[in-house]
């Protein structure tokens, strides 16, 4: 079964175009290092919760939009090897392709796929 990395971030709404370019550049690198697919989604209907929510999880400010993204890998092993290469890839270093959002509020994790339909 495939393996998925998931991400949630708060991106300044004014940085939408910068974020899209950042994501497009990153997608090339992730795919070169083994990812099958990268999907980036700009929040459109992301309500504030009373107990938990995407906006609360990333401390989204009024001038920010929640982004939800995921990478699909063929396996955990390919992901581990590929992610190590991605982190070293010069095209994604902060001085070349800076994150247009506060990376300290980025939530991410790896997930074993248990149902795929």
Jmol script that loads the backbone (N, CA, C; Angstrom):
load data "model"
ATOM      1  N   UNK A   1       0.825  -1.196   0.000  1.00  0.00           N
ATOM      2  CA  UNK A   1       0.000   0.000   0.000  1.00  0.00           C
ATOM      3  C   UNK A   1       0.867   1.257   0.000  1.00  0.00           C
ATOM      4  N   UNK A   2       0.282   2.319  -0.470  1.00  0.00           N
ATOM      5  CA  UNK A   2       0.987   3.593  -0.528  1.00  0.00           C
ATOM      6  C   UNK A   2       1.151   4.185   0.869  1.00  0.00           C
ATOM      7  N   UNK A   3       1.968   5.228   0.940  1.00  0.00           N
ATOM      8  CA  UNK A   3       2.234   5.944   2.186  1.00  0.00           C
ATOM      9  C   UNK A   3       1.955   7.418   1.917  1.00  0.00           C
ATOM     10  N   UNK A   4       1.407   8.123   2.908  1.00  0.00           N
ATOM     11  CA  UNK A   4       1.002   9.516   2.713  1.00  0.00           C
ATOM     12  C   UNK A   4       1.632  10.412   3.770  1.00  0.00           C
ATOM     13  N   UNK A   5       2.177  11.531   3.329  1.00  0.00           N
ATOM     14  CA  UNK A   5       2.579  12.608   4.228  1.00  0.00           C
ATOM     15  C   UNK A   5       1.508  13.681   4.116  1.00  0.00           C
ATOM     16  N   UNK A   6       1.003  14.131   5.260  1.00  0.00           N
ATOM     17  CA  UNK A   6      -0.025  15.173   5.274  1.00  0.00           C
ATOM     18  C   UNK A   6       0.502  16.437   5.924  1.00  0.00           C
ATOM     19  N   UNK A   7      -0.002  17.580   5.462  1.00  0.00           N
ATOM     20  CA  UNK A   7       0.449  18.882   5.929  1.00  0.00           C
ATOM     21  C   UNK A   7      -0.725  19.837   6.084  1.00  0.00           C
ATOM     22  N   UNK A   8      -0.688  20.658   7.119  1.00  0.00           N
ATOM     23  CA  UNK A   8      -1.645  21.754   7.303  1.00  0.00           C
ATOM     24  C   UNK A   8      -0.828  22.973   7.707  1.00  0.00           C
ATOM     25  N   UNK A   9      -1.113  24.109   7.078  1.00  0.00           N
ATOM     26  CA  UNK A   9      -0.368  25.336   7.372  1.00  0.00           C
ATOM     27  C   UNK A   9      -1.292  26.537   7.259  1.00  0.00           C
ATOM     28  N   UNK A  10      -0.904  27.618   7.893  1.00  0.00           N
ATOM     29  CA  UNK A  10      -1.582  28.910   7.747  1.00  0.00           C
ATOM     30  C   UNK A  10      -0.685  29.780   6.874  1.00  0.00           C
ATOM     31  N   UNK A  11      -1.202  30.197   5.733  1.00  0.00           N
ATOM     32  CA  UNK A  11      -0.420  30.984   4.779  1.00  0.00           C
ATOM     33  C   UNK A  11      -1.027  32.380   4.677  1.00  0.00           C
ATOM     34  N   UNK A  12      -0.199  33.417   4.766  1.00  0.00           N
ATOM     35  CA  UNK A  12      -0.740  34.761   4.557  1.00  0.00           C
ATOM     36  C   UNK A  12      -1.501  34.805   3.226  1.00  0.00           C
ATOM     37  N   UNK A  13      -2.736  35.240   3.274  1.00  0.00           N
ATOM     38  CA  UNK A  13      -3.575  35.269   2.076  1.00  0.00           C
ATOM     39  C   UNK A  13      -2.906  36.066   0.960  1.00  0.00           C
ATOM     40  N   UNK A  14      -2.196  37.112   1.304  1.00  0.00           N
ATOM     41  CA  UNK A  14      -1.492  37.923   0.310  1.00  0.00           C
ATOM     42  C   UNK A  14      -0.373  37.149  -0.375  1.00  0.00           C
ATOM     43  N   UNK A  15       0.063  36.036   0.202  1.00  0.00           N
ATOM     44  CA  UNK A  15       1.155  35.232  -0.368  1.00  0.00           C
ATOM     45  C   UNK A  15       0.660  34.066  -1.214  1.00  0.00           C
ATOM     46  N   UNK A  16      -0.601  34.076  -1.583  1.00  0.00           N
ATOM     47  CA  UNK A  16      -1.165  32.954  -2.344  1.00  0.00           C
ATOM     48  C   UNK A  16      -0.322  32.625  -3.583  1.00  0.00           C
ATOM     49  N   UNK A  17      -0.023  33.607  -4.410  1.00  0.00           N
ATOM     50  CA  UNK A  17       0.743  33.345  -5.629  1.00  0.00           C
ATOM     51  C   UNK A  17       2.149  32.850  -5.313  1.00  0.00           C
ATOM     52  N   UNK A  18       2.781  33.426  -4.290  1.00  0.00           N
ATOM     53  CA  UNK A  18       4.113  32.958  -3.882  1.00  0.00           C
ATOM     54  C   UNK A  18       4.031  31.510  -3.404  1.00  0.00           C
ATOM     55  N   UNK A  19       2.976  31.192  -2.660  1.00  0.00           N
ATOM     56  CA  UNK A  19       2.813  29.834  -2.158  1.00  0.00           C
ATOM     57  C   UNK A  19       2.627  28.851  -3.314  1.00  0.00           C
ATOM     58  N   UNK A  20       1.814  29.229  -4.285  1.00  0.00           N
ATOM     59  CA  UNK A  20       1.588  28.348  -5.434  1.00  0.00           C
ATOM     60  C   UNK A  20       2.896  28.069  -6.155  1.00  0.00           C
ATOM     61  N   UNK A  21       3.706  29.095  -6.362  1.00  0.00           N
ATOM     62  CA  UNK A  21       4.992  28.882  -7.033  1.00  0.00           C
ATOM     63  C   UNK A  21       5.915  28.014  -6.178  1.00  0.00           C
ATOM     64  N   UNK A  22       5.937  28.277  -4.875  1.00  0.00           N
ATOM     65  CA  UNK A  22       6.735  27.472  -3.940  1.00  0.00           C
ATOM     66  C   UNK A  22       6.318  25.999  -4.044  1.00  0.00           C
ATOM     67  N   UNK A  23       5.024  25.742  -4.059  1.00  0.00           N
ATOM     68  CA  UNK A  23       4.512  24.374  -4.121  1.00  0.00           C
ATOM     69  C   UNK A  23       4.838  23.720  -5.462  1.00  0.00           C
ATOM     70  N   UNK A  24       4.710  24.468  -6.540  1.00  0.00           N
ATOM     71  CA  UNK A  24       5.035  23.908  -7.865  1.00  0.00           C
ATOM     72  C   UNK A  24       6.511  23.515  -7.932  1.00  0.00           C
ATOM     73  N   UNK A  25       7.373  24.384  -7.419  1.00  0.00           N
ATOM     74  CA  UNK A  25       8.803  24.076  -7.398  1.00  0.00           C
ATOM     75  C   UNK A  25       9.079  22.846  -6.539  1.00  0.00           C
ATOM     76  N   UNK A  26       8.434  22.768  -5.394  1.00  0.00           N
ATOM     77  CA  UNK A  26       8.636  21.633  -4.490  1.00  0.00           C
ATOM     78  C   UNK A  26       8.118  20.338  -5.105  1.00  0.00           C
ATOM     79  N   UNK A  27       7.008  20.400  -5.819  1.00  0.00           N
ATOM     80  CA  UNK A  27       6.428  19.194  -6.420  1.00  0.00           C
ATOM     81  C   UNK A  27       7.418  18.523  -7.358  1.00  0.00           C
ATOM     82  N   UNK A  28       8.139  19.315  -8.130  1.00  0.00           N
ATOM     83  CA  UNK A  28       9.141  18.759  -9.045  1.00  0.00           C
ATOM     84  C   UNK A  28      10.193  17.973  -8.263  1.00  0.00           C
ATOM     85  N   UNK A  29      10.660  18.560  -7.179  1.00  0.00           N
ATOM     86  CA  UNK A  29      11.710  17.926  -6.374  1.00  0.00           C
ATOM     87  C   UNK A  29      11.183  16.655  -5.702  1.00  0.00           C
ATOM     88  N   UNK A  30      10.005  16.733  -5.103  1.00  0.00           N
ATOM     89  CA  UNK A  30       9.447  15.548  -4.445  1.00  0.00           C
ATOM     90  C   UNK A  30       9.257  14.409  -5.437  1.00  0.00           C
ATOM     91  N   UNK A  31       8.754  14.712  -6.618  1.00  0.00           N
ATOM     92  CA  UNK A  31       8.538  13.657  -7.613  1.00  0.00           C
ATOM     93  C   UNK A  31       9.866  13.067  -8.088  1.00  0.00           C
ATOM     94  N   UNK A  32      10.877  13.915  -8.250  1.00  0.00           N
ATOM     95  CA  UNK A  32      12.190  13.398  -8.653  1.00  0.00           C
ATOM     96  C   UNK A  32      12.771  12.455  -7.600  1.00  0.00           C
ATOM     97  N   UNK A  33      12.357  12.635  -6.352  1.00  0.00           N
ATOM     98  CA  UNK A  33      12.890  11.810  -5.270  1.00  0.00           C
ATOM     99  C   UNK A  33      11.907  10.730  -4.813  1.00  0.00           C
ATOM    100  N   UNK A  34      10.947  10.394  -5.674  1.00  0.00           N
ATOM    101  CA  UNK A  34      10.124   9.220  -5.424  1.00  0.00           C
ATOM    102  C   UNK A  34       8.654   9.401  -5.134  1.00  0.00           C
ATOM    103  N   UNK A  35       8.200  10.621  -4.865  1.00  0.00           N
ATOM    104  CA  UNK A  35       6.771  10.817  -4.603  1.00  0.00           C
ATOM    105  C   UNK A  35       5.972  10.545  -5.875  1.00  0.00           C
ATOM    106  N   UNK A  36       4.820   9.933  -5.712  1.00  0.00           N
ATOM    107  CA  UNK A  36       3.961   9.656  -6.854  1.00  0.00           C
ATOM    108  C   UNK A  36       3.108  10.870  -7.214  1.00  0.00           C
ATOM    109  N   UNK A  37       2.698  11.608  -6.187  1.00  0.00           N
ATOM    110  CA  UNK A  37       1.781  12.723  -6.409  1.00  0.00           C
ATOM    111  C   UNK A  37       1.866  13.698  -5.252  1.00  0.00           C
ATOM    112  N   UNK A  38       1.696  14.976  -5.562  1.00  0.00           N
ATOM    113  CA  UNK A  38       1.617  16.013  -4.532  1.00  0.00           C
ATOM    114  C   UNK A  38       0.359  16.815  -4.806  1.00  0.00           C
ATOM    115  N   UNK A  39      -0.433  17.037  -3.761  1.00  0.00           N
ATOM    116  CA  UNK A  39      -1.671  17.794  -3.889  1.00  0.00           C
ATOM    117  C   UNK A  39      -1.640  18.931  -2.881  1.00  0.00           C
ATOM    118  N   UNK A  40      -1.895  20.142  -3.341  1.00  0.00           N
ATOM    119  CA  UNK A  40      -1.933  21.337  -2.496  1.00  0.00           C
ATOM    120  C   UNK A  40      -3.327  21.943  -2.617  1.00  0.00           C
ATOM    121  N   UNK A  41      -3.942  22.243  -1.487  1.00  0.00           N
ATOM    122  CA  UNK A  41      -5.309  22.772  -1.483  1.00  0.00           C
ATOM    123  C   UNK A  41      -5.380  24.065  -0.680  1.00  0.00           C
ATOM    124  N   UNK A  42      -5.955  25.099  -1.280  1.00  0.00           N
ATOM    125  CA  UNK A  42      -6.136  26.403  -0.643  1.00  0.00           C
ATOM    126  C   UNK A  42      -7.495  26.403   0.039  1.00  0.00           C
ATOM    127  N   UNK A  43      -7.541  26.744   1.325  1.00  0.00           N
ATOM    128  CA  UNK A  43      -8.785  26.711   2.090  1.00  0.00           C
ATOM    129  C   UNK A  43      -9.896  27.536   1.465  1.00  0.00           C
ATOM    130  N   UNK A  44     -11.063  26.939   1.373  1.00  0.00           N
ATOM    131  CA  UNK A  44     -12.227  27.594   0.785  1.00  0.00           C
ATOM    132  C   UNK A  44     -13.414  27.559   1.746  1.00  0.00           C
ATOM    133  N   UNK A  45     -13.579  26.449   2.429  1.00  0.00           N
ATOM    134  CA  UNK A  45     -14.677  26.269   3.382  1.00  0.00           C
ATOM    135  C   UNK A  45     -14.097  25.581   4.605  1.00  0.00           C
ATOM    136  N   UNK A  46     -13.379  26.352   5.424  1.00  0.00           N
ATOM    137  CA  UNK A  46     -12.639  25.807   6.561  1.00  0.00           C
ATOM    138  C   UNK A  46     -13.121  26.533   7.818  1.00  0.00           C
ATOM    139  N   UNK A  47     -14.191  26.031   8.426  1.00  0.00           N
ATOM    140  CA  UNK A  47     -14.783  26.746   9.565  1.00  0.00           C
ATOM    141  C   UNK A  47     -13.940  26.679  10.839  1.00  0.00           C
ATOM    142  N   UNK A  48     -14.066  27.710  11.627  1.00  0.00           N
ATOM    143  CA  UNK A  48     -13.484  27.735  12.976  1.00  0.00           C
ATOM    144  C   UNK A  48     -14.271  26.748  13.825  1.00  0.00           C
ATOM    145  N   UNK A  49     -13.579  26.003  14.631  1.00  0.00           N
ATOM    146  CA  UNK A  49     -14.260  25.081  15.522  1.00  0.00           C
ATOM    147  C   UNK A  49     -14.437  25.678  16.905  1.00  0.00           C
ATOM    148  N   UNK A  50     -15.194  24.983  17.738  1.00  0.00           N
ATOM    149  CA  UNK A  50     -15.345  25.402  19.130  1.00  0.00           C
ATOM    150  C   UNK A  50     -14.336  24.681  20.018  1.00  0.00           C
ATOM    151  N   UNK A  51     -13.962  23.466  19.637  1.00  0.00           N
ATOM    152  CA  UNK A  51     -12.999  22.686  20.410  1.00  0.00           C
ATOM    153  C   UNK A  51     -11.728  22.454  19.598  1.00  0.00           C
ATOM    154  N   UNK A  52     -11.891  22.002  18.349  1.00  0.00           N
ATOM    155  CA  UNK A  52     -10.758  21.793  17.451  1.00  0.00           C
ATOM    156  C   UNK A  52     -11.160  22.200  16.037  1.00  0.00           C
ATOM    157  N   UNK A  53     -10.171  22.523  15.225  1.00  0.00           N
ATOM    158  CA  UNK A  53     -10.410  22.824  13.813  1.00  0.00           C
ATOM    159  C   UNK A  53      -9.067  23.022  13.138  1.00  0.00           C
ATOM    160  N   UNK A  54      -9.073  23.017  11.814  1.00  0.00           N
ATOM    161  CA  UNK A  54      -7.844  23.319  11.085  1.00  0.00           C
ATOM    162  C   UNK A  54      -7.323  24.709  11.441  1.00  0.00           C
ATOM    163  N   UNK A  55      -8.173  25.756  11.419  1.00  0.00           N
ATOM    164  CA  UNK A  55      -7.653  27.082  11.773  1.00  0.00           C
ATOM    165  C   UNK A  55      -7.056  27.137  13.178  1.00  0.00           C
ATOM    166  N   UNK A  56      -7.690  26.500  14.130  1.00  0.00           N
ATOM    167  CA  UNK A  56      -7.170  26.500  15.496  1.00  0.00           C
ATOM    168  C   UNK A  56      -5.842  25.749  15.574  1.00  0.00           C
ATOM    169  N   UNK A  57      -5.739  24.663  14.845  1.00  0.00           N
ATOM    170  CA  UNK A  57      -4.541  23.831  14.921  1.00  0.00           C
ATOM    171  C   UNK A  57      -3.290  24.583  14.462  1.00  0.00           C
ATOM    172  N   UNK A  58      -3.440  25.472  13.483  1.00  0.00           N
ATOM    173  CA  UNK A  58      -2.280  26.200  12.959  1.00  0.00           C
ATOM    174  C   UNK A  58      -2.281  27.670  13.397  1.00  0.00           C
ATOM    175  N   UNK A  59      -3.145  27.991  14.357  1.00  0.00           N
ATOM    176  CA  UNK A  59      -3.241  29.364  14.875  1.00  0.00           C
ATOM    177  C   UNK A  59      -3.413  30.371  13.745  1.00  0.00           C
ATOM    178  N   UNK A  60      -4.352  30.047  12.852  1.00  0.00           N
ATOM    179  CA  UNK A  60      -4.611  30.869  11.676  1.00  0.00           C
ATOM    180  C   UNK A  60      -5.093  32.260  12.091  1.00  0.00           C
ATOM    181  N   UNK A  61      -4.468  33.280  11.527  1.00  0.00           N
ATOM    182  CA  UNK A  61      -4.811  34.671  11.802  1.00  0.00           C
ATOM    183  C   UNK A  61      -5.828  35.156  10.763  1.00  0.00           C
ATOM    184  N   UNK A  62      -6.520  36.265  11.027  1.00  0.00           N
ATOM    185  CA  UNK A  62      -7.546  36.763  10.088  1.00  0.00           C
ATOM    186  C   UNK A  62      -7.016  37.036   8.677  1.00  0.00           C
ATOM    187  N   UNK A  63      -5.747  37.351   8.545  1.00  0.00           N
ATOM    188  CA  UNK A  63      -5.182  37.644   7.218  1.00  0.00           C
ATOM    189  C   UNK A  63      -4.493  36.424   6.601  1.00  0.00           C
ATOM    190  N   UNK A  64      -4.811  35.228   7.102  1.00  0.00           N
ATOM    191  CA  UNK A  64      -4.214  33.995   6.604  1.00  0.00           C
ATOM    192  C   UNK A  64      -5.289  33.021   6.129  1.00  0.00           C
ATOM    193  N   UNK A  65      -4.861  32.074   5.316  1.00  0.00           N
ATOM    194  CA  UNK A  65      -5.735  31.027   4.796  1.00  0.00           C
ATOM    195  C   UNK A  65      -5.110  29.674   5.128  1.00  0.00           C
ATOM    196  N   UNK A  66      -5.930  28.713   5.497  1.00  0.00           N
ATOM    197  CA  UNK A  66      -5.444  27.367   5.789  1.00  0.00           C
ATOM    198  C   UNK A  66      -5.167  26.633   4.480  1.00  0.00           C
ATOM    199  N   UNK A  67      -4.008  25.983   4.435  1.00  0.00           N
ATOM    200  CA  UNK A  67      -3.631  25.139   3.309  1.00  0.00           C
ATOM    201  C   UNK A  67      -3.551  23.705   3.811  1.00  0.00           C
ATOM    202  N   UNK A  68      -4.083  22.797   3.019  1.00  0.00           N
ATOM    203  CA  UNK A  68      -4.073  21.374   3.333  1.00  0.00           C
ATOM    204  C   UNK A  68      -3.392  20.680   2.155  1.00  0.00           C
ATOM    205  N   UNK A  69      -2.381  19.876   2.434  1.00  0.00           N
ATOM    206  CA  UNK A  69      -1.628  19.251   1.350  1.00  0.00           C
ATOM    207  C   UNK A  69      -1.239  17.826   1.726  1.00  0.00           C
ATOM    208  N   UNK A  70      -0.941  17.051   0.693  1.00  0.00           N
ATOM    209  CA  UNK A  70      -0.447  15.711   0.956  1.00  0.00           C
ATOM    210  C   UNK A  70       0.430  15.230  -0.195  1.00  0.00           C
ATOM    211  N   UNK A  71       1.319  14.330   0.168  1.00  0.00           N
ATOM    212  CA  UNK A  71       2.198  13.655  -0.777  1.00  0.00           C
ATOM    213  C   UNK A  71       1.872  12.173  -0.727  1.00  0.00           C
ATOM    214  N   UNK A  72       1.830  11.552  -1.885  1.00  0.00           N
ATOM    215  CA  UNK A  72       1.611  10.106  -1.949  1.00  0.00           C
ATOM    216  C   UNK A  72       2.910   9.459  -2.413  1.00  0.00           C
ATOM    217  N   UNK A  73       3.347   8.471  -1.637  1.00  0.00           N
ATOM    218  CA  UNK A  73       4.574   7.735  -1.916  1.00  0.00           C
ATOM    219  C   UNK A  73       4.220   6.268  -2.172  1.00  0.00           C
ATOM    220  N   UNK A  74       5.054   5.543  -2.900  1.00  0.00           N
ATOM    221  CA  UNK A  74       4.775   4.115  -3.126  1.00  0.00           C
ATOM    222  C   UNK A  74       4.842   3.285  -1.848  1.00  0.00           C
ATOM    223  N   UNK A  75       5.662   3.720  -0.878  1.00  0.00           N
ATOM    224  CA  UNK A  75       5.836   2.950   0.364  1.00  0.00           C
ATOM    225  C   UNK A  75       6.515   3.837   1.404  1.00  0.00           C
ATOM    226  N   UNK A  76       6.529   3.389   2.639  1.00  0.00           N
ATOM    227  CA  UNK A  76       7.232   4.110   3.704  1.00  0.00           C
ATOM    228  C   UNK A  76       8.735   4.147   3.423  1.00  0.00           C
ATOM    229  N   UNK A  77       9.259   3.049   2.897  1.00  0.00           N
ATOM    230  CA  UNK A  77      10.684   2.989   2.619  1.00  0.00           C
ATOM    231  C   UNK A  77      11.095   4.022   1.560  1.00  0.00           C
ATOM    232  N   UNK A  78      10.307   4.116   0.495  1.00  0.00           N
ATOM    233  CA  UNK A  78      10.588   5.107  -0.551  1.00  0.00           C
ATOM    234  C   UNK A  78      10.450   6.510   0.024  1.00  0.00           C
ATOM    235  N   UNK A  79       9.462   6.709   0.868  1.00  0.00           N
ATOM    236  CA  UNK A  79       9.270   8.021   1.501  1.00  0.00           C
ATOM    237  C   UNK A  79      10.467   8.400   2.358  1.00  0.00           C
ATOM    238  N   UNK A  80      10.923   7.483   3.196  1.00  0.00           N
ATOM    239  CA  UNK A  80      12.045   7.791   4.081  1.00  0.00           C
ATOM    240  C   UNK A  80      13.295   8.160   3.275  1.00  0.00           C
ATOM    241  N   UNK A  81      13.576   7.393   2.237  1.00  0.00           N
ATOM    242  CA  UNK A  81      14.740   7.677   1.398  1.00  0.00           C
ATOM    243  C   UNK A  81      14.547   8.976   0.617  1.00  0.00           C
ATOM    244  N   UNK A  82      13.374   9.132   0.036  1.00  0.00           N
ATOM    245  CA  UNK A  82      13.080  10.322  -0.762  1.00  0.00           C
ATOM    246  C   UNK A  82      13.063  11.592   0.059  1.00  0.00           C
ATOM    247  N   UNK A  83      12.463  11.543   1.240  1.00  0.00           N
ATOM    248  CA  UNK A  83      12.382  12.734   2.087  1.00  0.00           C
ATOM    249  C   UNK A  83      13.774  13.173   2.527  1.00  0.00           C
ATOM    250  N   UNK A  84      14.652  12.233   2.810  1.00  0.00           N
ATOM    251  CA  UNK A  84      16.027  12.589   3.180  1.00  0.00           C
ATOM    252  C   UNK A  84      16.708  13.331   2.025  1.00  0.00           C
ATOM    253  N   UNK A  85      16.481  12.870   0.807  1.00  0.00           N
ATOM    254  CA  UNK A  85      17.062  13.530  -0.367  1.00  0.00           C
ATOM    255  C   UNK A  85      16.433  14.907  -0.596  1.00  0.00           C
ATOM    256  N   UNK A  86      15.130  15.001  -0.388  1.00  0.00           N
ATOM    257  CA  UNK A  86      14.434  16.281  -0.558  1.00  0.00           C
ATOM    258  C   UNK A  86      14.992  17.324   0.408  1.00  0.00           C
ATOM    259  N   UNK A  87      15.203  16.925   1.653  1.00  0.00           N
ATOM    260  CA  UNK A  87      15.699  17.872   2.658  1.00  0.00           C
ATOM    261  C   UNK A  87      17.104  18.383   2.333  1.00  0.00           C
ATOM    262  N   UNK A  88      17.862  17.613   1.566  1.00  0.00           N
ATOM    263  CA  UNK A  88      19.213  18.017   1.178  1.00  0.00           C
ATOM    264  C   UNK A  88      19.253  18.697  -0.190  1.00  0.00           C
ATOM    265  N   UNK A  89      18.164  18.625  -0.935  1.00  0.00           N
ATOM    266  CA  UNK A  89      18.150  19.146  -2.300  1.00  0.00           C
ATOM    267  C   UNK A  89      18.349  20.661  -2.290  1.00  0.00           C
ATOM    268  N   UNK A  90      19.329  21.170  -3.036  1.00  0.00           N
ATOM    269  CA  UNK A  90      19.610  22.612  -3.018  1.00  0.00           C
ATOM    270  C   UNK A  90      18.460  23.468  -3.534  1.00  0.00           C
ATOM    271  N   UNK A  91      17.567  22.903  -4.339  1.00  0.00           N
ATOM    272  CA  UNK A  91      16.443  23.681  -4.872  1.00  0.00           C
ATOM    273  C   UNK A  91      15.401  24.032  -3.824  1.00  0.00           C
ATOM    274  N   UNK A  92      15.414  23.340  -2.697  1.00  0.00           N
ATOM    275  CA  UNK A  92      14.421  23.613  -1.658  1.00  0.00           C
ATOM    276  C   UNK A  92      15.027  24.228  -0.399  1.00  0.00           C
ATOM    277  N   UNK A  93      16.249  24.665  -0.476  1.00  0.00           N
ATOM    278  CA  UNK A  93      16.870  25.312   0.678  1.00  0.00           C
ATOM    279  C   UNK A  93      16.243  26.694   0.883  1.00  0.00           C
ATOM    280  N   UNK A  94      16.141  27.139   2.122  1.00  0.00           N
ATOM    281  CA  UNK A  94      15.465  28.411   2.431  1.00  0.00           C
ATOM    282  C   UNK A  94      15.993  29.622   1.668  1.00  0.00           C
ATOM    283  N   UNK A  95      17.269  29.647   1.345  1.00  0.00           N
ATOM    284  CA  UNK A  95      17.798  30.800   0.618  1.00  0.00           C
ATOM    285  C   UNK A  95      17.414  30.780  -0.865  1.00  0.00           C
ATOM    286  N   UNK A  96      17.011  29.617  -1.373  1.00  0.00           N
ATOM    287  CA  UNK A  96      16.620  29.482  -2.776  1.00  0.00           C
ATOM    288  C   UNK A  96      15.092  29.500  -2.931  1.00  0.00           C
ATOM    289  N   UNK A  97      14.406  28.763  -2.078  1.00  0.00           N
ATOM    290  CA  UNK A  97      12.946  28.633  -2.160  1.00  0.00           C
ATOM    291  C   UNK A  97      12.362  28.798  -0.757  1.00  0.00           C
ATOM    292  N   UNK A  98      12.341  30.037  -0.233  1.00  0.00           N
ATOM    293  CA  UNK A  98      11.856  30.251   1.136  1.00  0.00           C
ATOM    294  C   UNK A  98      10.362  29.945   1.273  1.00  0.00           C
ATOM    295  N   UNK A  99       9.993  29.415   2.422  1.00  0.00           N
ATOM    296  CA  UNK A  99       8.581  29.145   2.685  1.00  0.00           C
ATOM    297  C   UNK A  99       7.850  30.481   2.853  1.00  0.00           C
ATOM    298  N   UNK A 100       6.784  30.706   2.095  1.00  0.00           N
ATOM    299  CA  UNK A 100       6.054  31.966   2.217  1.00  0.00           C
ATOM    300  C   UNK A 100       4.996  31.921   3.327  1.00  0.00           C
ATOM    301  N   UNK A 101       5.353  31.289   4.443  1.00  0.00           N
ATOM    302  CA  UNK A 101       4.470  31.167   5.595  1.00  0.00           C
ATOM    303  C   UNK A 101       5.320  30.838   6.809  1.00  0.00           C
ATOM    304  N   UNK A 102       4.701  30.851   7.975  1.00  0.00           N
ATOM    305  CA  UNK A 102       5.411  30.565   9.223  1.00  0.00           C
ATOM    306  C   UNK A 102       5.537  29.052   9.401  1.00  0.00           C
ATOM    307  N   UNK A 103       6.712  28.522   9.114  1.00  0.00           N
ATOM    308  CA  UNK A 103       6.947  27.090   9.205  1.00  0.00           C
ATOM    309  C   UNK A 103       6.816  26.524  10.611  1.00  0.00           C
ATOM    310  N   UNK A 104       6.890  27.370  11.629  1.00  0.00           N
ATOM    311  CA  UNK A 104       6.747  26.900  13.007  1.00  0.00           C
ATOM    312  C   UNK A 104       5.325  26.432  13.291  1.00  0.00           C
ATOM    313  N   UNK A 105       4.359  26.901  12.480  1.00  0.00           N
ATOM    314  CA  UNK A 105       2.966  26.490  12.679  1.00  0.00           C
ATOM    315  C   UNK A 105       2.516  25.423  11.680  1.00  0.00           C
ATOM    316  N   UNK A 106       3.459  24.895  10.926  1.00  0.00           N
ATOM    317  CA  UNK A 106       3.167  23.814   9.987  1.00  0.00           C
ATOM    318  C   UNK A 106       2.952  22.524  10.774  1.00  0.00           C
ATOM    319  N   UNK A 107       1.886  21.831  10.471  1.00  0.00           N
ATOM    320  CA  UNK A 107       1.619  20.521  11.065  1.00  0.00           C
ATOM    321  C   UNK A 107       1.846  19.485   9.970  1.00  0.00           C
ATOM    322  N   UNK A 108       2.572  18.426  10.289  1.00  0.00           N
ATOM    323  CA  UNK A 108       2.826  17.405   9.283  1.00  0.00           C
ATOM    324  C   UNK A 108       2.966  16.049   9.960  1.00  0.00           C
ATOM    325  N   UNK A 109       2.792  15.024   9.179  1.00  0.00           N
ATOM    326  CA  UNK A 109       2.973  13.669   9.687  1.00  0.00           C
ATOM    327  C   UNK A 109       2.869  12.665   8.568  1.00  0.00           C
ATOM    328  N   UNK A 110       3.417  11.487   8.811  1.00  0.00           N
ATOM    329  CA  UNK A 110       3.349  10.395   7.863  1.00  0.00           C
ATOM    330  C   UNK A 110       2.284   9.387   8.272  1.00  0.00           C
ATOM    331  N   UNK A 111       1.586   8.857   7.277  1.00  0.00           N
ATOM    332  CA  UNK A 111       0.446   7.987   7.550  1.00  0.00           C
ATOM    333  C   UNK A 111       0.485   6.732   6.689  1.00  0.00           C
ATOM    334  N   UNK A 112       0.305   5.613   7.332  1.00  0.00           N
ATOM    335  CA  UNK A 112       0.155   4.345   6.637  1.00  0.00           C
ATOM    336  C   UNK A 112      -1.270   4.274   6.111  1.00  0.00           C
ATOM    337  N   UNK A 113      -1.421   3.990   4.837  1.00  0.00           N
ATOM    338  CA  UNK A 113      -2.749   3.879   4.244  1.00  0.00           C
ATOM    339  C   UNK A 113      -3.361   2.548   4.685  1.00  0.00           C
ATOM    340  N   UNK A 114      -4.565   2.611   5.249  1.00  0.00           N
ATOM    341  CA  UNK A 114      -5.229   1.374   5.688  1.00  0.00           C
ATOM    342  C   UNK A 114      -6.451   1.047   4.852  1.00  0.00           C
ATOM    343  N   UNK A 115      -7.024   2.035   4.160  1.00  0.00           N
ATOM    344  CA  UNK A 115      -8.119   1.806   3.228  1.00  0.00           C
ATOM    345  C   UNK A 115      -7.884   2.725   2.032  1.00  0.00           C
ATOM    346  N   UNK A 116      -7.980   2.173   0.861  1.00  0.00           N
ATOM    347  CA  UNK A 116      -7.824   2.969  -0.360  1.00  0.00           C
ATOM    348  C   UNK A 116      -8.919   2.549  -1.307  1.00  0.00           C
ATOM    349  N   UNK A 117      -9.738   3.507  -1.726  1.00  0.00           N
ATOM    350  CA  UNK A 117     -10.876   3.149  -2.557  1.00  0.00           C
ATOM    351  C   UNK A 117     -10.925   3.879  -3.850  1.00  0.00           C
TER     352      UNK A 117
END
end "model"
wireframe off; spacefill off
backbone 0.3
color backbone group
